Amino acid sequence: MGDGPQGSGFSRCGFLNVMPPVLDRKHPSAADLEQAAHRRLPEFVWEYLYCGMGHGDAVKRNRHALDRIKLVPRHLVGSDETDMRTEFLGQTFSAPFGVAPVGLGGLAWPHSAESLARAAGEQAIPFVASTFAMASLETLYDCAGPCAWFQLYRPNVETIEEDLLHRAETTGYDVLLVTVDVPAPMRRDHDIRNGFSVPVRFDHRKLWQAALHPQWTFAMAREGFPSFQNLLPYIPNSLKGNDALHYLSDITTGHVTPGILRRLRKRWNGKLLVKGVLSPREAAMCQDLGVDGIVVSNHGGRQLAAAPAPCDMIRAIRSATGSDFALIADGGVRNGLDIARLLFLGADFVMMGRPFYYAVAALGHQGARYIMEIFKKEFKGTLAQLGCRTVGELGMLKAG
Ligand SMILES: Cc1cc2nc3c(=O)[nH]c(=O)nc-3n(C[C@H](O)[C@H](O)[C@H](O)COP(=O)(O)O)c2cc1C
């Protein structure tokens, strides 16, 4: 892989790093990019991305659970070469992490999903296109190629469900993730307080926030405020503004039952994953229904405030499913060490949502590739600290 967007990443000089380029010095980690995004985004957009359900208890829990995982370094091992390549679901990726689906991500920065999809394709990591993406699933596949996966909020109108599946199939998508942890529309206090809507309706408060964040405002004004490109064909002409948003959220909160999963399994010829599983019993049930794997996830703490952290459930879920079942985990992952932590616990692959969109909000399009490179460098460094030459060897740490 190439170096940072400015052409030169950290180059090694013995055990010292030579002076890093400006971008690295300003934003050495995802945490720095998160702060920069916070400075750049109007409060109503920031809160949409950042906040969790209620008081954010599950968001905090995700972070604390990861911090508790200790890994014992191993230095006296045979080789200093590390190889991050990962075979997963029949594809070879350059590292064991990918971009989770984020609906309305285009509000963070114009065309952020397209930027991330393009960078993911170049970097050979998966990009998951949300049903609620602000670019069409066809456009996102054009950007990411076979690295694009599609996430489905099951529409409760069968013709729409079939049309989405047909579009995804004919476009070339192989991996379909069916999200099951949004069985009903949720009341998110911050969005209600902010009068959050798509398209954005600028009342006095939002206008003031936009005026205080001119980079975001000019970028949006220049490139056009985003809309639901992916779902546009299904919105009746008579519905505008918030009515269209409510209509979409009503038709896409289809409760997913075992019977529906069985039907989707028959319908979808590619890989089928269920996203939003936290219980070992439901993980085993998904396995019995013939799906190829699950995403152990609490939706980044945005659904049930009392939900456990995925990190705390992986071991039990892995025991319930055995080793021959694909497990992806997400929630609170913010650096290469966190990726290693989840793989150590038994996940095969890791996803992140917010950090990728913060990076694009902070740096524009170049942020997409930049953050992926940071995660790769951090993960590679962590593998070296743990004496692992390959991603698979993280599993051997479990044996001591
Ligand atoms: C603003 C936002 C929008 C999201 N939209 C979707 C979505 O459309 N579909 C979905 O399955 N998950 C969605 N998620 C959940 C993510 O896919 C992922 O599970 C979560 O972000 C992981 O936590 P992290 O943000 O701490 O990395 C969303 C998350 C956020 C923060």
The ligand as an SDF file (V2000), in Angstrom:
LIG
                    3D

 31 33  0  0  0  0  0  0  0  0999 V2000
  -24.8820    7.6310   12.2080 C   0  0  0  0  0  0  0  0  0  0  0  0
  -24.9790    6.1320   12.1070 C   0  0  0  0  0  0  0  0  0  0  0  0
  -25.8060    5.5710   11.1410 C   0  0  0  0  0  0  0  0  0  0  0  0
  -25.8980    4.1800   11.0280 C   0  0  0  0  0  0  0  0  0  0  0  0
  -26.6640    3.6390   10.0360 N   0  0  0  0  0  0  0  0  0  0  0  0
  -26.7210    2.2870    9.9050 C   0  0  0  0  0  0  0  0  0  0  0  0
  -27.4260    1.7150    8.8100 C   0  0  0  0  0  0  0  0  0  0  0  0
  -27.9400    2.4090    7.9390 O   0  0  0  0  0  0  0  0  0  0  0  0
  -27.4990    0.3570    8.7610 N   0  0  0  0  0  0  0  0  0  0  0  0
  -26.9130   -0.4560    9.7110 C   0  0  0  0  0  0  0  0  0  0  0  0
  -27.0250   -1.6810    9.6290 O   0  0  0  0  0  0  0  0  0  0  0  0
  -26.1930    0.0750   10.7150 N   0  0  0  0  0  0  0  0  0  0  0  0
  -26.0690    1.4180   10.8340 C   0  0  0  0  0  0  0  0  0  0  0  0
  -25.3110    1.9580   11.8320 N   0  0  0  0  0  0  0  0  0  0  0  0
  -24.5410    1.0720   12.7110 C   0  0  0  0  0  0  0  0  0  0  0  0
  -23.1520    0.7870   12.1230 C   0  0  0  0  0  0  0  0  0  0  0  0
  -23.2670   -0.0190   10.9840 O   0  0  0  0  0  0  0  0  0  0  0  0
  -22.2100    0.0920   13.1190 C   0  0  0  0  0  0  0  0  0  0  0  0
  -22.8600   -1.0490   13.6270 O   0  0  0  0  0  0  0  0  0  0  0  0
  -21.7840    1.0120   14.2620 C   0  0  0  0  0  0  0  0  0  0  0  0
  -21.5540    2.3020   13.7870 O   0  0  0  0  0  0  0  0  0  0  0  0
  -20.4890    0.4920   14.8940 C   0  0  0  0  0  0  0  0  0  0  0  0
  -20.1050    1.2990   15.9450 O   0  0  0  0  0  0  0  0  0  0  0  0
  -19.0010    2.4610   15.8270 P   0  0  0  0  0  0  0  0  0  0  0  0
  -19.6540    3.6020   15.1410 O   0  0  0  0  0  0  0  0  0  0  0  0
  -18.6720    2.7450   17.2550 O   0  0  0  0  0  0  0  0  0  0  0  0
  -17.8250    1.9140   15.0400 O   0  0  0  0  0  0  0  0  0  0  0  0
  -25.1820    3.3520   11.9400 C   0  0  0  0  0  0  0  0  0  0  0  0
  -24.3420    3.9300   12.8880 C   0  0  0  0  0  0  0  0  0  0  0  0
  -24.2200    5.3030   12.9750 C   0  0  0  0  0  0  0  0  0  0  0  0
  -23.2660    5.8880   13.9770 C   0  0  0  0  0  0  0  0  0  0  0  0
  1  2  1  0
  2  3  1  0
  2 30  2  0
  3  4  2  0
  4  5  1  0
  4 28  1  0
  5  6  2  0
  6  7  1  0
  6 13  1  0
  7  8  2  0
  7  9  1  0
  9 10  1  0
 10 11  2  0
 10 12  1  0
 12 13  2  0
 13 14  1  0
 14 15  1  0
 14 28  1  0
 15 16  1  0
 16 17  1  0
 16 18  1  0
 18 19  1  0
 18 20  1  0
 20 21  1  0
 20 22  1  0
 22 23  1  0
 23 24  1  0
 24 25  2  0
 24 26  1  0
 24 27  1  0
 28 29  2  0
 29 30  1  0
 30 31  1  0
M  END
$$$$
